[in-house]
């Protein structure tokens, strides 16, 4: 079967059973768009900005077990996509981005809309390819999907010159490909697993600390079984929320810069720490030297060997797929090879309950002004804790993580590593397309939402009934908080002095807009919004502009050095 390069690209996507491609057309990819037009197996979603295309593919991938796919043109199309690619790279999201390139003969000639896409994206992709021969397209795309989805997932970029998409060759899609230098380890070392279990069963102050790897490897159920079997307290990172049910009494809440008091204190004072699919990020453990001064044994399970002992020295490294490693750990425990005395951890649990007694997430509600924490709590009640929640980045992101209690994996979609404003709405589009009929809430701020607000147009075109929850405090909230605490109340360029009427703006795009100013109207507004099953509803909550996110660990401080409230400043 002789096909053009563009036909081959589309056939490859069909072979990979791709449901949606998020993209924006341009000169270098017009042959590909022409072939997309001729078929109906792969649906294209037209976004309004290439950054949004990648974020939408990202949201789609995070809430499914599939690889997200984006398609952009050369030059500014590719550079606009870089923020989304870097976001996916930092959070290890499986994705294939296909970018057009100027014709082969024009590469390096400063041609119209030419950039070195491979060079620009090299630092923020798992791998990238420049296709130089039409005969290589099928094999290259097969490799791209393999690399994106296996091992530690990540985005892979395939850059295809325009003339290559017009040339012809015989099409055969390979059943499998072998990459000589790429062999991710799946099975963990049995000896290391038994050593880890011995430490855990003999521990007096054990703790399980989990990250986004638990979600990505679909290992949440296995993690829950292990934690319940060991009767060990468990904490999640921002990216790991939903990996262990928040309703379980063993759950200590999120840890880190804005984590709970009990989670941070347990992290600092445990004697055996099991890290599962996490990377000891600076926002998680605070000052590394301070964290490491406490004696403890650290067990670290991760698919990526380069993440182990990268920031902290690990005593028992286990490289492998989390699902397979946890399966073996559970099997060893069930075989009775390692027994534990549950009574040995009773003093530890008493200490944890004492820390819990500090009620670090308590806040003072108001009858006069809307508190953001109250909005998130009511959202959790109204949705029964069962919504898909996307966020942008800032104070609203932290309040969402603290007060929306996730019992299921792949319900929480946020930009963790890169911290990308503008992520929330396009990510919600990908989530809604992946889960039609499911409740999808995008919690955002008046600063973040304006980064990609043009995607309200995409939502109208594809009838996506997302509920946008804007916590509008008229400030770049997290910037203002840091300026208040660390910069002497000098609010340099953090006040949003000229905001649109978001409710009317949403209506201008053809959606429903509601502005909420009174605490007594919060629940009714949320119920009205989620009762409108077929409409995108933009809820503009006018919240307290002075509210800060607590608890808080200052940059450079240790986990135990927490600011619990404004009174501690």
C-alpha positions in Angstrom: 0.0 0.0 0.0 1.7 3.2 -1.2 0.7 6.3 0.8 1.9 9.9 1.2 3.7 10.8 4.4 0.6 12.7 5.6 -1.6 9.6 5.0 1.0 7.5 6.9 0.9 9.9 9.9 -2.9 9.6 10.1 -2.8 5.8 9.6 -0.3 5.5 12.4 -2.6 7.4 14.7 -5.4 5.1 13.8 -3.2 2.0 14.4 -2.4 3.4 17.9 -6.2 3.8 18.5 -5.9 7.5 19.1 -9.3 9.0 19.8 -8.5 12.7 19.8 -5.8 14.9 18.4 -5.7 18.4 19.8 -4.2 20.9 17.4 -4.1 24.1 15.3 -3.4 24.1 11.6 -0.7 25.9 9.7 1.3 25.8 6.5 3.7 23.0 7.4 1.0 20.5 8.5 -1.7 21.2 5.9 -1.1 17.8 4.1 -1.7 16.1 7.5 -4.8 18.2 8.1 -6.1 17.3 4.7 -5.8 13.6 5.5 -7.5 14.1 8.9 -10.4 15.7 7.0 -10.8 12.6 4.8 -11.4 10.1 7.7 -13.5 9.9 10.8 -11.6 7.5 13.1 -9.4 10.1 14.7 -11.2 13.2 15.8 -9.5 16.5 15.7 -10.2 19.2 18.3 -9.4 22.7 17.2 -8.0 24.8 20.1 -7.4 28.5 20.0 -3.7 28.4 20.9 -1.1 25.7 20.6 -0.3 25.9 24.3 -3.8 24.8 24.9 -3.5 21.9 22.5 -0.7 20.4 24.5 -2.5 21.1 27.9 -5.6 19.5 26.6 -3.7 16.4 25.4 -2.1 16.4 28.9 -5.4 16.5 30.7 -6.7 13.7 28.5 -3.7 11.5 29.2 -3.7 12.1 33.0 -7.3 10.9 33.4 -7.0 7.9 31.1 -4.4 5.2 30.5 -3.7 6.6 27.0 -1.1 8.7 25.4 -2.2 12.3 24.7 -1.6 13.6 21.1 -1.1 17.1 19.9 -0.5 18.5 16.4 1.1 21.9 15.7 2.7 23.7 12.8 6.3 24.9 12.5 7.8 28.1 13.9 5.5 29.9 16.3 3.2 26.8 16.4 6.0 24.8 17.9 7.3 27.5 20.2 3.8 28.1 21.5 3.6 24.4 22.3 6.8 24.4 24.4 5.2 25.5 27.6 2.7 22.6 27.4 5.5 20.1 26.5 7.6 21.3 29.5 4.6 20.9 31.8 4.1 17.4 30.7 7.8 16.6 31.0 8.0 17.8 34.6 5.0 15.8 35.6 5.9 12.7 33.5 2.8 12.6 31.3 2.8 10.3 28.3 2.3 12.4 25.2 3.2 12.5 21.5 3.5 15.9 19.9 3.7 16.0 16.1 5.1 19.3 14.8 5.4 20.4 11.2 8.7 21.7 9.9 9.7 23.7 6.8 10.7 21.6 3.8 13.9 19.7 4.1 15.9 21.8 1.7 14.9 25.0 3.6 16.1 23.8 7.1 18.9 26.0 8.3 18.1 28.7 5.8 16.1 30.9 8.1 13.0 30.0 6.1 9.6 31.5 6.9 8.3 30.0 10.2 11.4 28.0 10.8 12.8 27.2 14.2 15.0 24.4 15.4 12.2 22.6 17.1 14.3 19.5 18.0 17.0 21.8 19.6 14.5 24.0 21.4 12.5 21.0 22.9 15.5 18.8 23.7 15.7 19.8 27.3 12.0 19.3 28.0 11.1 16.1 26.2 11.8 12.4 27.0 13.0 12.1 23.4 12.5 13.8 20.0 12.9 13.0 16.4 13.4 14.8 13.1 12.1 12.7 10.3 14.3 13.0 7.2 12.8 10.2 5.0 9.2 9.4 4.4 10.1 5.7 4.9 10.9 6.4 8.5 7.6 8.0 9.5 5.8 4.8 10.6 8.7 3.4 12.6 9.4 6.7 14.2 5.8 7.2 15.4 5.7 3.7 16.7 8.9 4.4 18.7 7.4 7.7 19.9 4.4 6.0 21.4 6.5 3.3 23.0 8.9 5.7 24.6 6.1 8.1 25.8 4.1 5.3 27.5 6.8 3.0 29.0 9.3 3.4 31.8 9.0 6.8 33.3 6.4 8.4 31.0 6.9 11.7 29.2 6.4 13.7 26.1 8.0 12.7 22.8 8.1 15.1 19.9 8.2 14.1 16.2 9.2 16.9 13.8 8.2 16.3 10.2 9.2 18.5 7.3 6.4 19.5 4.9 8.0 17.9 1.9 8.2 14.6 3.7 4.4 14.6 4.3 3.9 15.0 0.5 6.3 12.2 -0.6 5.1 8.6 -1.0 6.3 5.2 0.1 4.9 1.8 1.0 3.1 1.8 4.3 3.6 -1.0 6.9 3.0 -0.2 10.5 5.3 -2.4 12.6 3.9 -4.6 15.3 6.7 -3.7 17.6 10.0 -1.9 17.6 13.3 -2.5 19.3 15.3 0.5 20.6 18.8 -0.8 21.4 19.5 1.7 24.2 16.0 1.7 25.8 15.1 -1.1 28.2 13.1 0.1 31.2 13.3 -2.2 34.2 9.9 -3.5 35.3 10.5 -6.1 37.9 12.1 -5.1 41.2 15.0 -6.9 42.8 13.6 -9.6 45.1 16.3 -9.2 47.7 15.9 -5.5 48.0 12.1 -6.0 48.3 12.6 -8.3 51.3 15.1 -6.0 52.9 12.6 -3.2 52.6 9.8 -5.3 54.1 12.1 -6.3 57.0 12.7 -2.6 57.8 9.0 -1.7 57.5 7.8 -4.5 59.7 10.4 -3.8 62.4 9.9 0.0 62.3 8.5 1.8 65.3 7.7 5.0 63.4 7.0 4.0 59.7 5.6 6.3 57.1 4.6 5.8 53.4 5.2 8.8 51.2 3.8 8.6 47.7 3.9 10.7 44.5 2.5 10.9 41.0 4.2 7.7 40.0 1.5 5.8 41.9 -1.2 7.4 39.7 0.7 7.0 36.4 1.5 3.3 37.0 -2.2 2.6 38.0 -0.9 1.3 41.3 -3.3 3.1 43.7 -5.3 0.0 44.6 -2.1 -1.9 45.3 -0.6 0.9 47.4 -3.8 1.0 49.4 -3.7 -2.7 50.1 0.0 -2.5 51.2 -0.6 0.5 53.5 -3.7 -1.1 55.1 -1.8 -4.4 55.5 1.1 -2.6 57.3 -1.3 -0.2 59.1 1.1 2.6 58.3 0.4 6.3 58.0 0.5 7.6 54.5 1.0 11.0 52.9 0.8 12.1 49.3 2.6 14.8 47.4 0.6 17.3 45.3 0.9 15.0 42.3 0.0 11.9 44.3 -3.4 13.0 45.6 -5.9 10.3 45.0 -3.2 7.6 45.1 -4.4 6.7 48.6 -8.0 7.4 49.7 -8.3 10.7 51.7 -11.2 9.2 53.7 -8.9 6.5 55.2 -7.9 7.4 58.7 -4.3 6.4 57.8 -4.1 9.3 55.4 -2.3 12.3 56.9 -3.1 14.7 54.0 -0.7 16.3 51.6 2.8 17.1 52.8 5.3 19.8 51.9 5.3 23.6 51.6 1.6 23.8 52.2 1.1 20.4 53.7 -0.6 19.5 56.9 1.2 19.7 60.2 0.8 16.0 60.9 2.1 15.0 57.5 5.2 17.2 57.7 6.0 16.2 61.3 5.6 12.5 60.5 7.9 12.9 57.5 10.5 14.6 59.6 10.4 12.2 62.5 9.7 8.8 61.1 12.3 6.0 61.5 11.6 4.1 58.3 10.3 6.0 55.2 8.9 4.2 52.2 8.9 6.5 49.1 6.8 5.3 46.3 6.9 7.0 42.9 8.0 10.3 44.4 11.2 12.3 44.0 11.9 14.3 47.2 11.1 17.5 45.5 12.3 20.8 47.1 8.6 21.8 47.7 8.1 18.4 49.5 11.0 18.1 52.0 12.1 21.7 52.4 15.7 22.2 53.3 17.6 19.0 52.3 20.3 19.3 55.0 17.6 19.9 57.7 15.6 16.9 56.4 18.6 14.5 56.4 19.8 15.4 59.9 17.1 13.2 61.4 18.2 9.5 61.5 15.9 7.3 59.4 16.1 4.5 56.9 14.8 5.4 53.4 13.4 2.9 50.9 12.7 4.3 47.5 10.7 2.6 44.7 10.9 4.2 41.3 10.9 3.2 37.6 13.5 5.9 36.9 16.9 4.9 38.4 18.2 8.5 38.0 15.5 9.7 40.5 16.9 7.5 43.3 19.4 9.2 45.6 19.2 12.3 43.4 18.4 14.7 46.3 18.6 12.5 49.4 20.7 9.4 50.1 18.6 6.2 50.0 19.3 3.0 52.0 17.2 0.5 50.0 16.8 1.5 46.3 14.2 -0.6 44.3 14.1 0.1 40.6 11.0 -1.2 38.8 7.4 -0.7 37.9 5.4 0.3 41.0 2.6 -2.1 40.3 4.9 -5.1 39.9 7.0 -4.1 43.0 3.9 -3.6 45.2 2.4 -6.9 44.0 5.6 -8.7 45.1 5.6 -6.8 48.5 2.0 -7.8 49.2 2.7 -11.4 48.2 5.7 -11.6 50.5 3.6 -10.2 53.4 0.8 -12.6 52.7 3.2 -15.5 52.6 4.1 -14.6 56.2 7.8 -14.1 55.5 7.8 -10.9 57.5 5.6 -10.4 60.6 5.1 -7.2 62.4 4.0 -6.4 65.9 1.3 -3.8 65.4 1.4 -2.8 69.1 5.0 -1.6 68.5 3.6 1.4 66.5 0.9 2.4 69.0 3.0 5.2 70.5 3.7 6.5 66.9 0.0 6.6 66.2 -0.7 8.4 69.5 1.9 11.0 68.4 0.3 11.4 65.0 -3.1 11.9 66.6 -1.6 14.6 68.8 -0.2 16.3 65.8 -3.6 16.0 64.1 -5.1 17.8 67.1 -3.5 21.0 65.9 -6.1 21.1 63.2 -3.7 22.8 60.8 -6.3 23.2 58.0 -8.9 24.9 60.3 -9.9 28.4 59.0 -12.2 31.1 60.2 -15.3 31.3 58.1 -17.2 34.5 57.6 -20.7 35.7 57.1 -19.6 38.8 55.2 -16.9 37.7 52.7 -16.4 34.5 50.8 -13.5 32.4 52.1 -11.9 30.3 49.3 -11.5 27.3 51.6 -15.3 27.3 52.1 -15.9 27.3 48.3 -13.7 24.2 47.8 -15.3 22.4 50.7 -18.7 23.1 49.3 -17.6 22.0 45.9 -16.5 18.7 47.4 -19.9 18.3 49.1 -21.9 19.2 46.0 -20.0 16.8 43.8 -19.8 14.1 46.4 -16.0 14.1 46.1 -16.4 12.5 42.7 -15.6 15.2 40.3 -12.6 15.5 38.0 -10.8 18.6 39.2 -8.3 20.6 37.2 -6.5 23.7 38.5 -4.3 26.5 37.4 -1.4 27.6 39.6 -1.4 29.7 42.7 -3.3 30.0 46.0 -6.4 28.4 44.5 -4.3 25.4 43.5 -3.2 24.9 47.1 -6.6 25.4 48.6 -7.9 22.8 46.1 -5.3 20.3 47.2 -6.0 20.9 50.9 -9.8 20.9 50.9 -11.0 18.7 48.1 -10.5 15.2 49.5 -9.7 12.7 46.7 -10.6 9.1 47.2 -9.8 8.0 43.6 -6.8 8.3 41.3 -6.8 10.2 38.1 -9.4 12.7 39.4 -6.8 15.4 40.3 -5.2 17.3 37.3 -2.8 20.0 38.1 0.6 21.4 36.9 3.0 20.4 39.7 6.6 20.5 38.5 6.5 23.5 36.1 3.6 25.4 37.9 2.0 26.6 34.7 -0.7 29.3 34.8 -3.2 28.8 32.0 -3.1 25.0 32.4 -6.5 24.5 34.1 -9.1 25.3 31.4 -7.5 23.5 28.4 -6.6 20.5 30.6 -10.3 20.4 31.6 -11.2 20.2 28.0 -9.1 17.1 27.5 -10.6 15.6 30.7 -14.2 16.3 29.6 -13.7 14.8 26.2 -12.2 11.7 27.8 -15.1 11.5 30.2 -18.2 12.8 28.6 -21.1 13.2 31.1 -18.7 13.3 34.1 -18.6 16.3 36.4 -15.4 18.4 35.5 -14.5 21.4 37.6 -11.7 23.8 36.7 -10.6 25.7 39.8 -8.8 28.8 38.8 -7.9 32.4 39.7 -8.6 35.6 37.9 -4.9 35.8 36.9 -4.5 32.3 35.6 -7.7 32.0 33.7 -6.8 34.9 31.5 -3.7 33.0 30.2 -5.9 30.7 28.1 -9.3 32.2 28.4 -9.7 32.0 24.6 -10.4 28.3 25.1 -13.9 29.2 26.1 -14.4 29.4 22.4 -13.2 25.8 22.0 -15.5 24.7 24.8 -18.5 26.3 22.9 -17.6 24.6 19.6 -17.4 21.2 21.2 -20.1 21.7 23.8 -18.0 20.9 26.8 -20.0 21.5 30.0 -17.1 22.3 32.3 -17.8 24.2 35.5 -15.2 27.0 35.9 -14.7 27.9 39.6 -12.9 31.2 39.7 -11.6 32.2 43.1 -11.3 35.9 42.3 -9.3 37.9 44.9 -8.2 40.7 42.5 -4.6 39.8 43.1 -2.0 37.4 41.8 -2.7 35.7 45.1 0.4 33.7 45.8 2.7 36.5 44.6 0.8 38.9 46.9 1.2 36.4 49.8 5.0 36.2 49.4 5.2 40.0 49.0 3.3 40.4 52.3 5.4 37.9 54.2 8.9 38.4 52.6 8.8 41.8 51.0 7.4 44.2 53.5 3.8 44.4 52.1 5.2 45.9 48.9 2.7 44.6 46.4 4.7 45.2 43.2 2.5 44.5 40.2 0.4 41.8 41.9 -2.9 43.7 42.0 -5.1 43.1 39.0 -6.3 46.6 38.4 -8.5 46.2 35.3 -10.5 42.9 35.4 -13.3 42.0 33.0 -16.7 41.1 34.2 -16.1 37.3 33.9 -19.7 36.4 34.0 -20.5 38.7 31.1 -17.4 37.5 29.3 -18.5 33.9 29.6 -21.9 34.9 28.2 -20.2 36.6 25.3 -18.6 33.3 24.4 -22.1 31.6 24.6 -21.9 30.2 28.1 -23.6 30.8 31.4 -21.9 33.3 33.7 -22.6 33.8 37.4 -21.0 36.2 39.8 -21.2 35.2 43.5 -20.4 37.8 46.2 -22.1 36.4 49.4 -21.1 33.4 51.4 -24.8 32.4 51.7 -25.1 32.1 48.0 -22.1 29.8 47.4 -23.7 26.4 47.8 -26.8 27.4 45.8 -24.6 28.7 42.9 -22.6 25.5 42.8 -25.7 23.3 42.8 -27.2 25.4 40.0 -24.0 25.1 38.0 -23.7 21.3 38.3 -27.4 20.9 37.7 -26.9 22.4 34.2 -25.6 19.2 32.7 -25.2 20.6 29.2 -23.8 24.0 29.9 -20.4 25.4 30.7 -20.9 27.6 33.7 -18.4 30.2 34.8 -18.7 30.9 38.5 -16.9 34.1 39.5 -16.6 33.9 43.3 -15.5 37.2 44.8 -13.3 36.0 47.6 -11.5 37.6 50.5 -8.5 39.4 48.9 -6.4 39.1 52.1 -6.7 35.4 52.7 -3.4 33.4 52.7 -2.6 29.8 52.3 -1.6 28.1 55.5 0.2 26.0 56.7 3.3 27.2 55.0 7.0 26.2 55.1 9.2 29.0 54.0 11.7 28.4 51.2 15.0 27.2 52.7 13.4 26.1 56.0 12.9 22.6 57.4 9.6 20.7 57.3 9.1 21.1 61.1 9.5 24.9 60.8 5.9 25.7 59.8 3.8 28.8 59.8 0.4 27.5 60.8 -1.5 30.8 60.7 -1.2 34.5 60.3 -0.6 34.7 64.0 2.8 32.9 63.5 4.1 35.6 61.2 
